Amino acid sequence: MIDFRDMPSYLCKIGTSDGRVVEREFEAASKEQLRASLEEQGFSVFVVQSRPFQALVKSGAVNRRFKGRQFLTFNQELLVMIRSGLPILQVLDTLLERMEPGAFRNALRDIREDVRGGSVLSESFEKFPQFFPYLYVAAIKAGERTGDLPVTLERFIAYQKRVEAVRSKVREASFYPALLGFVTISVLSFLILWVVPRFSQIYIDSATQLPWVTRALIGFSGGVVKMLPLLVLIILCASVFFRFWVSTEKGRLLFDRLKLKLPFFGALQLEYALSGFCRTLATVLTSGIPLVTALQMSRGTLNNRLLEDKLLTVTHAVEEGGEFARSLEGTEVFPILALRMIGAGEKTGALPEMLLEVSSYYESAVEQRLERLTSMIEPLMMLVMGLMIGGVVIAMYIPIFQLAGTVR
């Protein structure tokens, strides 16, 4: 299935190209991957350490990161005011007046003070990576360098809208099957842990000869009730072990490899990852960032260790002078049609436009797979839920029907 988990956050102490030593927060699949990515971007990496209280942050209790729609609204308001010709300090003052109290408002106030002190907007945003991702800061920096910040913001907003639209469709397609699964598990747990034991006590008191299916269900229910503490402990230990295993380099690589090999879901995961990567790369390239740097920045959007490793090989090949399309072909991930389109775009100088076309192609493929998945899995889950719950109910009521027959 598609993995939407947030990646772990790391606090890093890095040296920049102008000789400064700064502390930044980044998200990455592992420390090793983050260190390698930062070094590829020209930073000197001194310290990479896990951010404390990861579980609490990811649960949302102290999460300060913008949601996608909130970040989109902020950028839309920023774009409107910059296009109106307002000075940047007045723009920030207006945003502060409209902002609700909270961590982001405090960060925006600090940004305003930095800008008033002479810093450019991108440098001020860069100090708050928990709100402004590296990709966004790089796009703003490119817009400032070329003097077309409104155009850069407009491109990023269009990119973010499309990404949010695809994510929304995936969430909508996943919601109903997840709800059915939760209801099925809840009802079955209630029947086996509470209803069946009480019925079984009634049958024991009545000394009735029970059918084999009822005896089997009562035996299974009794075993589950007795073993429940041990089962809960096993599940918790397995969950902790799995999270630890996935956090290791080899574990994450193997898990991501297995996800791509799943029937139906593997292709869905691949197409979703490649659609996001192509759209991100196209947006970054349109901002005027060189191809090698754009590849390094876009790699994290794949959210799959195996694909990221393949793209790292492509990045090295391009850096050494190889053709982008030919290097992609060696990964054996992109279909022939996409490779031909990317190759044509590379030769004609329209690579961003072709990448957007490839992204649209993958997005439509994802939508079609989600529609098929929804049309297949909903009736199947309803059937399974009905058979399982109905089977438990029938097994418990058969003795009552038999008893009623003998009374007549």
SULPEZI-V67722 format. One record per run of one state. SS is the DSSP state (H for helix, E for strand, - for the rest). FROM is the first residue (numbers start at 0). TO is the last residue. If there is no record, write none. Layout:
# SULPEZI-V67722
SS_FROM_TO, SS_FROM_TO
This chain:
# SULPEZI-V67722
-_0_7, E_8_14, -_15_19, E_20_26, -_27_29, H_30_39, -_40_42, E_43_49, -_50_52, H_53_58, -_59_66, H_67_82, -_83_86, H_87_97, -_98_101, H_102_115, -_116_119, H_120_125, -_126_132, H_133_145, -_146_147, H_148_205, -_206_210, H_211_246, -_247_247, H_248_260, -_261_263, H_264_285, -_286_289, H_290_301, -_302_303, H_304_318, -_319_322, H_323_328, -_329_334, H_335_347, -_348_349, H_350_406, -_407_407
